[in-house]
Amino acid sequence: MTIKQANIAPPQSGQDVKQRIWAIVGASSGNLVEWFDFYVYSFFSLYFAHIFFPKGDTTTQLLQTAGIFAAGFLMRPVGGWLFGYIADRHGRKNSMLISVCMMCLGSLVIAFLPGFDSIGVAAPVILLLARMFQGLSVGGEYGTSATYMSEVALEGRKGFYASFQYVTLIGGQLLAVLTVVILQNLLSDADLRQWGWRIPFVLGAVLAVVAVWLRRSLNETSDKNSREHREAGSIVGLLRHHWRPFLMVLGFTAGGSLSFYTFTTYMQKYLVNTAGMDAKTASSLMTGALLVFMLLQPLIGALSDKIGRRGSMLIFGAGAAICTVPILTLLQSADNHWVAFLLVMLALVITSFYTSISGILKAEMFPPQVRALGVGLSYAVANAIFGGSAEYVALLLKNAGIETSFFWYVSAMGAVAFFVSLLLHRKGKGLQL
């Protein structure tokens, strides 16, 4: 039995519910692997920055690795367009299978890449190309998986079911942090810096094989009519007829992505490089914070089914605009680790009102024939400009001696998300434009 599209009233049989849950699990497994592979680069950069960029102090080396991290994001708009086209024209399942295979290949290249001492400038160049390849993959993964999960979710509980996209996305981050913690306890600092950092990239490639196997069993959610629609996967059709939701997604994704990457990906480095926290302590703190953050997603996603997507987004925008500067300022001098943990958690709770509904909010704004393209491309563009550059901008401003400017930048983008969200309105408990 094929799962019906989200815009058709689904049967509520026990078998149908089980099938939809299994579809969510299957799609989520690949999502987790994609994001684990992508984030191990950031979390392990403290250990391999000197291998590919041997000259300069710690901040300079981290700045260079952050630049490559940001470069991977620049490929996301291309990935959002390419995989959005594939998903809308040839099916969501095919798009998700291709993206996870590409991520696997990129991880294997990094895992076995020689350092600067062995092959010279070719080392950082190949590293850059591998990250761009992975960026292409992740750029396509988000839009397709968000579309797929929104289409298999049950009516009236879409916020809850679709929130599992960020459960697995955060789960990928959490798994990356746990890998850091485990390896820090099993290996010496010298071994981690010499060869231990390669282990997670190999692990990611192995997990990708499992994800491919799980995704092969998924049912397709798009139908023949939508795939053969004259606008299916067409960027011209998207921008000509659906430009308003496209621009709105750009607006609130800018603030949401910047906040998300500031308090997850960059936060570990901030605690070590600015707050002076020990690397192991910072890793342990972020492991606990990400675990709670992950568990919050279904709860706040279910809340959005009650209060509407607009209500959730307004809470996020206002919270990010008001609380970001105080939180980051207090973290600079947080001597007590529990105080630091609570401050990070406050930021993540606020961010949860965006992340828990991010995929379903965007998917509800586009029709089936351009849904994956509309979600993926608009998200990827804003994410590349604001999310992917968060770590680089933060380190650049720190290096220039004006680190607090970054605090106000994140706060300002939260305000942008708030004002854009005012343009949304509710129809029942869902969201329509």
NUTI-249718 format. One record per residue (C-alpha): x, y, z; residue in one letter. Coordinates in steps of 0.02 Angstrom, whole numbers, plus 50000, padded with zeros to 5 digits. Example, Ala and Ser with C-alpha at 12.3 -4.5 7.8 and 13.67 -1.06 7.14 Angstrom:
506154977550390a;506844994750357s;
This chain:
500005000050000m;500725016649947t;500685031150070i;499545044950009k;500045062949988q;499795075150132a;498435084850040n;497325069250030i;496395064450188a;497315049050250p;496485033550322p;496745031650508q;496935012650518s;498225005350637g;499164997950489q;499235014950403d;499885023450561v;501245010250581k;501735012250399q;501895031050417r;502935029350575i;504095017150487w;504245029450343a;504745043150465i;506045031450542v;506745026650372g;506895044450311a;507605050050478s;508985037050478s;509775044550323g;509525062050391n;510485057350549l;511935050150450v;512015065350336e;512145077350481w;513335066450582f;514535066050434d;514375084750410f;514615089550593y;516075078450639v;517105090350533y;516675104950646s;516825095650811f;518485087450766f;519265102750685s;520115106650852l;521145090950823y;521535091350636f;521675110050597a;523565109450616h;523695094850492i;522965104350345f;523435122050403f;525085120150498p;525515138650513k;524775151250635g;524025151350810d;522495141450864t;521225155050820t;521995157150645t;521955138350612q;520155137050672l;519715151950563l;520415143050411q;519485126850448t;517905137050482a;518135145050311g;518075127850230i;516565123550338f;515715139150271a;516235134850092a;515265118550109g;513725128950143f;513975138749981l;513595122649887m;511945120449976r;510935131649859p;511565121149713v;511105105449808g;509415112649854g;509055116249670w;509765099849601l;508975088049726f;507365098249732g;507215095549544y;507575076949563i;506315075049705a;504915084749618d;505225077149447r;505845059449486h;505255056149663g;505755059849843r;506465042449872k;507715043449728n;508315060449787s;508605054349966m;509565038949908l;510755049049799i;511095062149933s;511615049550067v;512765040549945c;513645056949905m;513895060850089m;514685043650112c;515945046949974l;516435063950043g;516755056650216s;517865042850146l;518925055650054v;519215065850213i;519545050250316a;521025044950208f;521645062050152l;523525064950183p;524055080850274g;524975096550219f;526665088850263d;526365074550139s;525555082549987i;525735101050021g;524405113349966v;523425099149883a;522865093650057a;521795109050098p;521205109949917v;520555092049918i;519815095050091l;518885109950020l;518235099849872l;517655085649985a;516725097950097r;515915106249946m;515355089049886f;514605085750057q;513805102950056g;512965098549891l;512285082749972s;511635091050131v;510875105250029g;509805092349941g;509455081950095e;508535095150195y;507215099950067g;506855082150012t;506755074650187s;505705089250251a;504515086850105t;504435068050127y;504125068850314m;502765082050293s;501895071250163e;501865055450269v;501355064450430a;499575062450495l;498385077150479e;498205086450644g;499885079750706r;501025085950568k;502015097150686g;502375082350800f;502875070150661y;503865082650558a;504855088050713s;505795071650699f;506785079150556q;507705089850684y;507715075650810v;508825066250688t;509755081850632l;510185085850813i;510455067350841g;511805068050708g;512635082250802q;512435073150967l;513195057350895l;514645067850832a;514915075551004v;514765058451088l;516085052050968t;517215066351023v;516935062251207v;517235043551183i;518815045951083l;519455059051206q;519325045851342n;520035031451240l;521465040451154l;522785052751210s;522745070551147d;524275066851039a;523455051650959d;521875061550923l;522875075050838r;523915062750739q;522655049750677w;521175047650795g;520165061650714w;519995050850557r;518945037550648i;517275046850646p;517385049850459f;517565031150430v;516135027850549l;515025040050455g;515355031150291a;514885014350368v;513265021450441l;512815028450270a;512765010750200v;511465006250332v;510455021850288a;510445017150104v;509755000050148w;508365007650255l;507895020750126r;507725007849989r;506175001250079s;505275018050082l;503695021149982n;503605035949864e;502485050349923t;502385060449761s;501125054849630d;501275053849442k;500215069449413n;501325080649520s;502925073549445r;502275076549268e;501595093849306h;502335106749188r;503065116349336e;503755100949425a;505505104949486g;505525121149384s;506445135549463i;505615147549340v;503895141449393g;504395142549576l;504995160449567l;503615166249449r;502115159449545h;502765156249722h;503995170449751w;503115176949907r;503285161150012p;505045159049942f;505565176250008l;504715173150174m;505645156850199v;507265166050162l;506835178650297g;506435167350444f;507725154250395t;509095167550405a;508725170750589g;508335152650631g;509885145250551s;511045158350624l;510375155150799s;510445136350777f;512255135850718y;512805148750848t;512175138450995f;512615121250928t;514055120350804t;514995135950862y;514575134651047m;515885121351086q;517265132351015k;516545147651102y;516615139051271l;518435133851242v;519125148751146n;518185162951233t;517535156751400a;519175147251435g;518325130651469m;519285114251455d;518955105351289a;518345089351373k;517195099051489t;516485108951344a;516165092851247s;515275084851395s;514225100451424l;513695101351242m;513285082751241t;512035085251382g;511335101051304a;511085093051133l;510235077951211l;508945088951299v;508785099651141f;508415084051038m;507085077851160l;506215094851157l;505835094150970q;504295082650973p;503575091851123l;503695108951044i;503205101850875g;501615094950954a;501325111951036l;501345119950863s;499885108750814d;498925117750952k;499525135750940i;499955136350754g;501615138250663r;501475157150670r;501375156950860g;502915146050873s;503905157050754m;503435173050847l;504025165451010i;505685160750929f;505955177550845g;505575187751002a;506615176351113g;508115176550998a;508045195550979a;507915198951166i;508955185251246c;510445181951131t;511555196351188v;511305193151376p;511605174351356i;513215175951257l;513855189851370t;513545179751529l;514365164351452l;515985174051432q;516235174051620s;515235158851675a;516405150351800d;515115137751858n;514835123851730h;513015121651782w;512685140151753v;513475138551580a;512395123351543f;510795132451594l;511245147551487l;511565136451335v;509935127251367m;508955143551377l;509605148051204a;509185130651137l;507415130851209v;507105147251117i;507855140050957t;506745124550974s;505225134850927f;506025136750755y;506895119950732t;505415109050785s;504305116050646i;505605121350520s;505245107750392g;503345107150405i;503195126150407l;504085127550241k;503275112250162a;501535119150200e;501945134650100m;502215126249930f;501155115049816p;501725096949783p;502485099949611q;503775112449677v;503755107849862r;505475099749875a;506255113249766l;505395127449858g;505865120850030v;507625115349984g;508195130349882l;507505144149993s;508185135550149y;509885132150069a;510135150050011v;509765157650181a;510695143850271n;512235146150163a;512305164850190i;511875165650374f;512005148350453g;513575142050367g;514505158250397s;514055159450583a;515645151250647e;516755160450523y;515985177550561v;516105174450750a;517945169750740l;518325183950619l;517565196850736l;518455189150885k;520105190050791n;519745208450756a;519415211850940g;517555215650921i;516785199050969e;515245206851050t;514705213250878s;514285195250836f;513065194550983f;512095209350914w;512135202050738y;511285185950797v;510015196150896s;509615207150746a;509285192050634m;508105185250768g;507145201550753a;507065199250563v;506315181850589a;505025189350707f;504445202750586f;504375190750438v;503345178750544s;502065192450574l;501615190450390l;501065172450420l;499285168950469h;498385153650531r;496955144050455k;496365132450592g;497915124550669k;498905123850509g;499705137850413l;499215145550249q;499785161150159l;
